[in-house]
Amino acid sequence: MPFVSKKEKLKLTGKIKETLKAISISRTKSISEIERAKILLYYSNGETISAIARKLKTNRVKIENCVNKALQFGALTALKDLPRSGRPNVITDNAKKWFMSIACTKPKDLGFSSEYWTQTKLAGYIRKSSTDAGYPCLSQIGKGTVSKLLNKSDIKPHKISYYLVKKDPDFEPKMNQVLHVYKEVELLKSNPESQSMNILSYDEKPGIQAIENIAPDLSPIPGMYSTWGRDYEYKRHGTISLLASIDLVTGLVIAEVYDRHRSCEFVSFLKKVDQSYPKNEKIKIILDNHSSHISKETQTYLALVPNRFEFVFTPKHASWLNMIEIFFSKMTRSFLRGIRVKSKEELKTRIIKFIDEVNEMPTIFNWKWRMNEISV
C-alpha cells in the first residue's frame, strides 16, 4: 500500500504561484529565496517531502521547515527568514549614556594630551575606566563597538565642524542693510538703463605668499606620471596683499596689489575706483570694519569727494556676507593654489594679469539667501 502523507496541503492562488515561478527562475534574488520558491511550487503540485529533497539535492529537514513556515505564515513570508530574538543586549542603557558622556568630553579634560578622541583611544579609556565607573559591561569593548555606538547616535568626536559666533550686537540690522543692497543689485540688473549707482563688494586678501621652487617642476608623461612633479623644498620671498572689488552688476573686478594694506593703500585703491566710473554716479561699497576703512586718513579723502562714496559695513565677524569672498575663494582654488614665482614683483604681475583675464569674461555673482524676504 503506497504511503499517503497526512501533512496539510499548500494551496496557492494564481497570483502567488506566478510570483513564486518568477522568483524560482530569477537571476537577481538570493539563492535561499530561489530554493524556497521551488520547494513551495513542488509541494503545492503534490510532490512529497522526500521527492523534493532528492530533486533539489538537500535534506528533508530543510524542506519540512520551509513548508511548515508557509502553512503557518503564508508562502511569500516563508521565502524570508523570520525575525529572531538574537543575542541579549549586554550593554545597558545607563552604560551607553555614560559612554556617550565620555565621547562628548575632550580627552585633555580627562588628563590626556590630545584635543580630540580617536576611536582606538576612546575604546582604551572606556575599557580601563568602565568597571570603576560602575559599568563592567563595557570592560571588553572594542573599536568596532565604539564605532557602532557613535554611528547610532550620529556622534563624531574625532571630527571638527566650524561655526561663526555672532559677536556684533547689531548683527541683524547690519545684515539686513547688506541684504537690502543685494536687493538693489537685483533691481539694477533687471533695469540697467536706469542705473545711476554702482555697487561694489570690496575686501583685502593679505598674506599671499611669493614662493619659489628650488628645482624645476616635472611635467606629466603619458603612461608614466599622471601629475606634475614638484620638489618639496621651496624658497620664500615674503607676502603681498591684494585689494579688490567686484562690480555686482557687471562682474568687473578692480584690483591693486601692495606690499601692505594700510590706510594709504586703501585710499589709493579708492582713487582708482573713483577714476573707473563717471563722476556723476554714486559708488556704494560693501566692506568690513577693518581699521583702514574708518581711519582719519580715509575720512580725510572721503571729505574731498563728497557724496561720491557710500560705505555699507558688514557685521563684525561676518565676512561671509560679502560677495567678494566668493571671488577670492574661486581665485585661490583656480589660480593661487600651487603658484610659484621668483619674486614678489612677479607675483604682483601675474595677479594683475589674472584679473585682466577674468575681466575679459566677467562672472556676475548672484546672492540668493533670504532674498525672498527683502523688499526695496
Residue pairs with C-beta under 8 A, 6 or more apart in sequence:
3 48
5 48
5 49
7 49
7 67
8 71
9 44
9 46
10 40
10 43
10 44
10 67
10 70
10 71
10 75
11 44
12 20
12 40
12 44
12 75
16 75
16 76
17 41
17 44
19 76
20 37
20 40
20 41
20 75
21 37
21 41
23 29
23 33
23 34
23 37
23 79
24 34
24 37
24 38
24 41
25 34
26 33
26 34
32 81
33 79
33 80
35 56
35 58
36 66
36 78
36 79
37 79
38 56
39 52
39 56
39 63
39 66
39 67
40 66
40 67
40 70
40 75
40 78
42 51
42 52
42 55
43 49
43 52
43 63
43 67
43 70
47 55
49 60
49 63
49 64
49 67
50 60
52 63
53 59
53 60
53 62
53 63
56 63
66 78
67 78
69 77
69 78
69 82
70 77
70 78
73 82
90 137
91 99
91 137
91 138
91 141
91 145
91 149
92 135
92 137
94 135
95 130
95 135
95 137
95 138
96 149
98 130
98 133
98 135
98 138
99 126
99 135
99 138
99 141
99 149
100 149
100 153
100 155
102 110
102 122
102 125
102 126
102 129
103 117
103 122
103 149
103 150
103 155
103 157
104 155
104 157
106 115
106 116
107 113
107 114
107 115
107 116
107 117
107 121
107 125
108 114
108 115
110 125
112 121
112 125
114 121
116 157
116 158
116 159
116 160
117 157
117 158
118 158
119 143
119 146
119 147
119 150
119 158
120 143
122 146
122 157
123 141
123 142
123 143
123 145
123 146
126 138
126 141
126 146
127 138
127 139
127 140
127 141
130 136
130 137
130 138
130 139
130 141
131 139
150 156
150 157
164 317
164 318
164 320
165 317
166 315
166 317
166 318
167 316
167 317
168 174
168 315
168 316
168 317
168 318
170 315
171 315
171 316
171 318
174 313
174 314
174 315
174 318
175 314
175 315
175 318
175 321
176 374
177 312
178 286
178 312
178 314
178 321
178 322
179 367
179 370
179 371
179 373
179 374
180 374
180 376
181 199
181 284
181 286
181 312
182 248
182 323
182 367
182 371
182 374
183 371
183 374
183 375
183 376
184 197
184 199
184 284
184 376
185 199
185 248
185 249
185 367
186 371
187 376
188 195
188 197
188 199
188 249
189 249
189 364
192 249
195 249
195 281
196 280
196 281
196 282
197 281
197 282
197 283
197 284
198 247
198 249
198 277
198 281
198 282
198 283
198 284
199 247
199 248
199 249
199 284
199 285
199 286
200 245
200 246
200 247
200 248
200 254
200 273
200 283
200 284
200 285
200 286
201 245
201 246
201 248
201 285
201 286
201 287
201 322
201 323
201 324
202 243
202 244
202 245
202 285
202 286
202 287
202 322
202 324
203 244
203 287
203 288
203 319
203 322
203 324
203 325
203 328
204 241
204 242
204 243
204 244
204 261
204 290
205 241
205 242
205 244
205 328
205 331
206 239
206 241
206 242
206 261
207 239
207 241
208 239
208 240
208 241
208 242
208 336
208 347
208 351
209 236
209 238
209 239
210 236
210 237
210 238
210 239
210 240
210 341
210 343
210 344
210 346
210 347
211 234
211 235
211 236
211 237
211 339
211 340
211 341
212 234
212 235
212 236
212 237
212 340
212 341
212 342
212 343
213 230
213 231
213 234
213 235
213 340
214 231
214 233
214 234
214 235
215 231
215 233
217 228
217 229
217 230
217 340
218 225
218 228
218 229
218 230
219 228
219 229
220 226
220 227
220 228
230 338
234 340
237 341
237 342
237 343
237 344
237 347
238 259
238 344
240 257
240 258
240 259
240 344
240 347
240 348
240 351
241 257
241 258
241 259
241 260
241 261
241 265
242 255
242 256
242 257
242 351
243 255
243 256
243 257
243 258
243 261
243 265
243 266
243 269
244 253
244 254
244 255
244 256
244 324
244 327
244 328
244 355
245 253
245 254
245 255
245 269
245 273
245 285
245 324
246 252
246 253
246 254
246 323
246 324
246 327
246 365
247 253
247 254
247 362
248 323
248 364
248 365
249 364
250 362
250 364
251 362
251 363
251 364
251 365
252 359
252 362
253 327
253 355
253 358
253 359
253 362
254 269
254 272
254 273
254 276
255 351
255 352
255 355
256 265
256 268
256 269
256 272
257 347
257 348
257 351
257 352
258 265
258 268
259 344
261 292
262 292
263 291
263 292
263 295
263 296
263 297
263 298
264 297
265 292
266 292
266 293
266 295
266 298
267 297
267 298
267 301
270 298
270 301
270 302
270 309
271 301
273 283
273 285
274 283
274 305
274 308
274 309
277 283
282 307
282 308
282 309
282 310
283 308
283 309
283 310
284 309
284 310
284 312
285 309
285 310
285 311
285 312
286 312
286 314
286 322
286 323
286 324
287 293
287 311
287 312
287 313
287 314
287 322
288 313
288 314
288 319
288 322
289 313
289 314
289 316
292 298
293 311
293 313
302 308
302 309
314 321
314 322
315 321
319 325
323 365
323 367
326 365
327 363
327 365
330 363
331 354
335 354
339 347
339 350
341 347
341 350
